[in-house]
């Protein structure tokens, strides 16, 4: 007859009992990562004291979130985004030395095969919206320009949609381009003044945000991935500080250091010098790359 | 021009910033419940320091778990079970006064419409396995018998399968029944000696358990829901203490107080007195109900 060991599951011992069960894991890192997660989840449940019905609501929410995921949509990433988990993981993996530009989330709309274009090209292929000229430099933390740095940019259009969200409406690769800095570390190109836009609202995460009294908007921004040999790759945005949602980004991507100035140019001579016969927006923004580890 | 408020998201402020965003929730209880969850999840992420690839593995695991859920299968409940969350929620919702029988998980195999049967009925409709007689009393914490208590029992067969897992192989409602205690608070019925069985192993949770070096087995048990007017309903199991998995239930359902004695009866006279001509198992187990709140 076997003896009954000490150490059954109780409210007090629950996390220790579950973690102890993983002591002989084949995947040691998995067990190491799960231990704090189990400990904190159990602590949260003890604080919340959910009813059985509330627990089942959580099960149903996770199930609906899974069922909303397709090859084209990732509702769990969206959940991670609106809970601040994505930005926290980004922050942990992108601690920068003093003076280097800060990172923010990649987001779901990057395409790996955007066309490489000459400096000065207009990435707005359909001429919709208010025109914008963006220029700046890529620098090291020593202030020296980085020549030949690769700048991969993408943005939503003036209505807040990316090309991949409006196939057949926007031209393919609209508002995307890859540029290389010149010998002085400079880049410049043309685009369109971006606008705030909502994250997808028609799934469980949208329902959750609504119940929490939260809006679904991301403030207007441009995406950048800046890479150069000898430097850490920088995935970031620049934001419009005048955006109505600048202090309440639905996915917590805003950092004070990522603000750019979107300056409206009404001067006819400057308009003409930039190839325009109407007002345009001018953005000047430098990025500082951290040295490779 | 709007001002940039203090209080952007950083590694240090992350949980406070996210929780603060829920301050105007329409569903106040939801926001109240999410606050500890957000705080503990962020703390866990900070302890784990996952790489971006590890974070994405977690996203993929949750997605696969969602995609495994159907009308007939609940992989998120299974995940909750193997992480000890289900038992913790059960414990929180079923704190019993001293002397009352303890609860354990309901499990996914209860049917609400099992037939009500006369005391002594055999719920094993196909006569497979080793026969078993179960008897006992339903008592209050004052030791007084509870007459007319409803006892809803169900169990897996000798191969470890419930009827609903073997439709067309086992008779419908095999090994299920509802009984009422007599005036002396007694119940008795016949069934089959239960056997350990695995939780579903062919989905993401099975893969997780394997990576963690954990087996998928639940030790042999019988399920009970005992209810009576004036008492708290008791959802519980009785377990076989000689089961090889009694100290490592995959879902943490075992409690020392839920052990029963499964006594093999070789005596021919006692076999005959119970209607058998071969060895059978005898289980005598009382349950003590807590008074209604």
HADDOCK unambig.tbl for C-alpha pairs under 7 A between the chains (distance, minus, plus):
assign (segid A and resid 1 and name CA) (segid B and resid 242 and name CA) 5.85 0.50 0.50
assign (segid A and resid 2 and name CA) (segid B and resid 242 and name CA) 5.60 0.50 0.50
assign (segid A and resid 4 and name CA) (segid B and resid 247 and name CA) 6.96 0.50 0.50
assign (segid A and resid 5 and name CA) (segid B and resid 247 and name CA) 6.62 0.50 0.50
assign (segid A and resid 8 and name CA) (segid B and resid 254 and name CA) 6.93 0.50 0.50
assign (segid A and resid 8 and name CA) (segid B and resid 255 and name CA) 6.06 0.50 0.50
assign (segid A and resid 9 and name CA) (segid B and resid 252 and name CA) 6.31 0.50 0.50
assign (segid A and resid 11 and name CA) (segid B and resid 88 and name CA) 6.14 0.50 0.50
assign (segid A and resid 11 and name CA) (segid B and resid 91 and name CA) 6.37 0.50 0.50
assign (segid A and resid 14 and name CA) (segid B and resid 84 and name CA) 6.90 0.50 0.50
assign (segid A and resid 14 and name CA) (segid B and resid 88 and name CA) 6.89 0.50 0.50
assign (segid A and resid 18 and name CA) (segid B and resid 83 and name CA) 6.43 0.50 0.50
assign (segid A and resid 18 and name CA) (segid B and resid 84 and name CA) 6.26 0.50 0.50
assign (segid A and resid 22 and name CA) (segid B and resid 212 and name CA) 5.44 0.50 0.50
assign (segid A and resid 22 and name CA) (segid B and resid 213 and name CA) 6.68 0.50 0.50
assign (segid A and resid 22 and name CA) (segid B and resid 214 and name CA) 6.79 0.50 0.50
assign (segid A and resid 24 and name CA) (segid B and resid 212 and name CA) 6.78 0.50 0.50
assign (segid A and resid 24 and name CA) (segid B and resid 213 and name CA) 5.46 0.50 0.50
assign (segid A and resid 25 and name CA) (segid B and resid 211 and name CA) 6.06 0.50 0.50
assign (segid A and resid 25 and name CA) (segid B and resid 212 and name CA) 3.89 0.50 0.50
assign (segid A and resid 25 and name CA) (segid B and resid 213 and name CA) 4.38 0.50 0.50
assign (segid A and resid 26 and name CA) (segid B and resid 211 and name CA) 5.25 0.50 0.50
assign (segid A and resid 26 and name CA) (segid B and resid 212 and name CA) 5.73 0.50 0.50
assign (segid A and resid 26 and name CA) (segid B and resid 213 and name CA) 5.55 0.50 0.50
assign (segid A and resid 27 and name CA) (segid B and resid 211 and name CA) 5.50 0.50 0.50
assign (segid A and resid 27 and name CA) (segid B and resid 212 and name CA) 6.30 0.50 0.50
assign (segid A and resid 31 and name CA) (segid B and resid 212 and name CA) 6.47 0.50 0.50
assign (segid A and resid 33 and name CA) (segid B and resid 48 and name CA) 5.41 0.50 0.50
assign (segid A and resid 36 and name CA) (segid B and resid 44 and name CA) 5.30 0.50 0.50
assign (segid A and resid 36 and name CA) (segid B and resid 47 and name CA) 6.71 0.50 0.50
assign (segid A and resid 36 and name CA) (segid B and resid 48 and name CA) 6.85 0.50 0.50
assign (segid A and resid 37 and name CA) (segid B and resid 44 and name CA) 5.21 0.50 0.50
assign (segid A and resid 40 and name CA) (segid B and resid 40 and name CA) 5.07 0.50 0.50
assign (segid A and resid 40 and name CA) (segid B and resid 41 and name CA) 6.62 0.50 0.50
assign (segid A and resid 40 and name CA) (segid B and resid 44 and name CA) 6.17 0.50 0.50
assign (segid A and resid 41 and name CA) (segid B and resid 40 and name CA) 6.61 0.50 0.50
assign (segid A and resid 42 and name CA) (segid B and resid 85 and name CA) 6.79 0.50 0.50
assign (segid A and resid 44 and name CA) (segid B and resid 36 and name CA) 5.30 0.50 0.50
assign (segid A and resid 44 and name CA) (segid B and resid 37 and name CA) 5.22 0.50 0.50
assign (segid A and resid 44 and name CA) (segid B and resid 40 and name CA) 6.18 0.50 0.50
assign (segid A and resid 47 and name CA) (segid B and resid 36 and name CA) 6.72 0.50 0.50
assign (segid A and resid 48 and name CA) (segid B and resid 33 and name CA) 5.40 0.50 0.50
assign (segid A and resid 48 and name CA) (segid B and resid 36 and name CA) 6.85 0.50 0.50
assign (segid A and resid 49 and name CA) (segid B and resid 92 and name CA) 6.45 0.50 0.50
assign (segid A and resid 50 and name CA) (segid B and resid 89 and name CA) 6.81 0.50 0.50
assign (segid A and resid 51 and name CA) (segid B and resid 93 and name CA) 6.55 0.50 0.50
assign (segid A and resid 52 and name CA) (segid B and resid 89 and name CA) 6.79 0.50 0.50
assign (segid A and resid 59 and name CA) (segid B and resid 76 and name CA) 6.13 0.50 0.50
assign (segid A and resid 59 and name CA) (segid B and resid 77 and name CA) 6.58 0.50 0.50
assign (segid A and resid 62 and name CA) (segid B and resid 66 and name CA) 6.96 0.50 0.50
assign (segid A and resid 63 and name CA) (segid B and resid 66 and name CA) 4.99 0.50 0.50
assign (segid A and resid 63 and name CA) (segid B and resid 69 and name CA) 6.77 0.50 0.50
assign (segid A and resid 63 and name CA) (segid B and resid 76 and name CA) 6.91 0.50 0.50
assign (segid A and resid 66 and name CA) (segid B and resid 62 and name CA) 6.97 0.50 0.50
assign (segid A and resid 66 and name CA) (segid B and resid 63 and name CA) 4.99 0.50 0.50
assign (segid A and resid 66 and name CA) (segid B and resid 66 and name CA) 3.89 0.50 0.50
assign (segid A and resid 66 and name CA) (segid B and resid 67 and name CA) 5.84 0.50 0.50
assign (segid A and resid 67 and name CA) (segid B and resid 66 and name CA) 5.84 0.50 0.50
assign (segid A and resid 67 and name CA) (segid B and resid 67 and name CA) 5.93 0.50 0.50
assign (segid A and resid 69 and name CA) (segid B and resid 63 and name CA) 6.78 0.50 0.50
assign (segid A and resid 76 and name CA) (segid B and resid 59 and name CA) 6.13 0.50 0.50
assign (segid A and resid 76 and name CA) (segid B and resid 63 and name CA) 6.90 0.50 0.50
assign (segid A and resid 77 and name CA) (segid B and resid 59 and name CA) 6.59 0.50 0.50
assign (segid A and resid 83 and name CA) (segid B and resid 18 and name CA) 6.44 0.50 0.50
assign (segid A and resid 84 and name CA) (segid B and resid 14 and name CA) 6.89 0.50 0.50
assign (segid A and resid 84 and name CA) (segid B and resid 18 and name CA) 6.27 0.50 0.50
assign (segid A and resid 85 and name CA) (segid B and resid 42 and name CA) 6.80 0.50 0.50
assign (segid A and resid 88 and name CA) (segid B and resid 11 and name CA) 6.14 0.50 0.50
assign (segid A and resid 88 and name CA) (segid B and resid 14 and name CA) 6.88 0.50 0.50
assign (segid A and resid 89 and name CA) (segid B and resid 50 and name CA) 6.82 0.50 0.50
assign (segid A and resid 89 and name CA) (segid B and resid 52 and name CA) 6.80 0.50 0.50
assign (segid A and resid 91 and name CA) (segid B and resid 11 and name CA) 6.35 0.50 0.50
assign (segid A and resid 92 and name CA) (segid B and resid 49 and name CA) 6.47 0.50 0.50
assign (segid A and resid 93 and name CA) (segid B and resid 51 and name CA) 6.55 0.50 0.50
assign (segid A and resid 211 and name CA) (segid B and resid 25 and name CA) 6.06 0.50 0.50
assign (segid A and resid 211 and name CA) (segid B and resid 26 and name CA) 5.24 0.50 0.50
assign (segid A and resid 211 and name CA) (segid B and resid 27 and name CA) 5.49 0.50 0.50
assign (segid A and resid 212 and name CA) (segid B and resid 22 and name CA) 5.44 0.50 0.50
assign (segid A and resid 212 and name CA) (segid B and resid 24 and name CA) 6.76 0.50 0.50
assign (segid A and resid 212 and name CA) (segid B and resid 25 and name CA) 3.89 0.50 0.50
assign (segid A and resid 212 and name CA) (segid B and resid 26 and name CA) 5.72 0.50 0.50
assign (segid A and resid 212 and name CA) (segid B and resid 27 and name CA) 6.29 0.50 0.50
assign (segid A and resid 212 and name CA) (segid B and resid 31 and name CA) 6.46 0.50 0.50
assign (segid A and resid 213 and name CA) (segid B and resid 22 and name CA) 6.68 0.50 0.50
assign (segid A and resid 213 and name CA) (segid B and resid 24 and name CA) 5.43 0.50 0.50
assign (segid A and resid 213 and name CA) (segid B and resid 25 and name CA) 4.37 0.50 0.50
assign (segid A and resid 213 and name CA) (segid B and resid 26 and name CA) 5.54 0.50 0.50
assign (segid A and resid 214 and name CA) (segid B and resid 22 and name CA) 6.78 0.50 0.50
assign (segid A and resid 242 and name CA) (segid B and resid 1 and name CA) 5.82 0.50 0.50
assign (segid A and resid 242 and name CA) (segid B and resid 2 and name CA) 5.60 0.50 0.50
assign (segid A and resid 247 and name CA) (segid B and resid 4 and name CA) 6.95 0.50 0.50
assign (segid A and resid 247 and name CA) (segid B and resid 5 and name CA) 6.63 0.50 0.50
assign (segid A and resid 252 and name CA) (segid B and resid 9 and name CA) 6.33 0.50 0.50
assign (segid A and resid 254 and name CA) (segid B and resid 8 and name CA) 6.90 0.50 0.50
assign (segid A and resid 255 and name CA) (segid B and resid 8 and name CA) 6.00 0.50 0.50
